[in-house]
């Protein structure tokens, strides 16, 4: 069967409904780079910097290592690398992936797919967002696949300092990704924010101790098909809807709806890396809230809740989730905003809020003891910055 794509893109875009004008492919990648930590494995403290002095992570915080392909529903599967997951769609015309995680995992996955789905190459790879721990490794499939992403991925890959998670920012304004910029948030909020310096040094091709944006994205093929708000892909008799929920954990995210199976796949939002078998987990609240207004997070939840699905699986989380699970995440964000905004209107300072705002309805959520105060701080600074 033939595949077809319909979508919309903002002013000056490349896609119009019923007509596809693909971007010029950019397949030339740098030589193989070694990641500081493979996606899906529990982070390890390495080196002589801040990461080497981290305390052990909280017990049970990370999923155990291991790789497997598991069935979700109909022709939809997931493959995992520890607590990180990709989606797989099987069709008569080939396979579609959402994310590839890392070069080593992608190589393993390619071999496993050849065994499980013989004679079926990967024809499309959808990038859920541009963060390296989900998007790397795609070049392993570049011989057969086309890459699709929300248009913000191109912006994050255009040579500027990209939007990164975990309060990783260009602190010295030099346009390069420096070890300290990954390790400082990790030292301040161990295991919840930042990342190990190996995520930089493993990509440092020229040996200057830092990574340029080009070096950092060397293992992520530039998407050759992009969309703005929504896009529909018809492939192998299946219909796949791509939806940009808004700015939340990322500014270039895609929620993927496998409409025939009524299965939703999304990575890092609404379930981040802290989520395993329950979404009742306080958010890591780095950034604060990754530099995006709380209202945009709330609207992102609502956008996903409005989609027509029965089962939600994602880049994190060992079990399927429901629409109600996602709604509870939105309700927490609304509650937190309301509580902090109310305290600000009563003239309370941040230190007073930390003592008095107990977030009582969420006391039994995971990471409550570790993340109650960081969530109050994040909401406070988010509201001061954006409202």
Secondary structure, 3 states (H helix, E strand, C coil): CCCEEEECCCCCCCEECCEECCCCCECCCCCCCCCCCCCCCCCCCCCCCHHHHCCCCCCCCCCCCCEEEEEEECCEEEEEECCEEEEEEEECCEEEEECCECHHHHHHHHHHHHHHCCCCCEEEEECCCCCHHHHCCHHHHCCCCEEEEECHHHHHCCCCCCCCCCCCCCCCCCCCEEHHHHHHHHHHCCCCCCCCCHHHHCCCCCCCCEECHHHHCCCCCECCEEECCEEEEEECCEEEEEECCCCCCCCCCCEEEECCCCEEEECCCCCCCCCCCCCCECCCCCCCHHHCCHHHHHHHHHHHHCCCCCEEEECCCCCCECHHHHHHHHHHHHHHHHHHHHHHHCCCCHHHHHHHCCCHHHCCCECHHHHHHHHHHHHHHHHHHHC
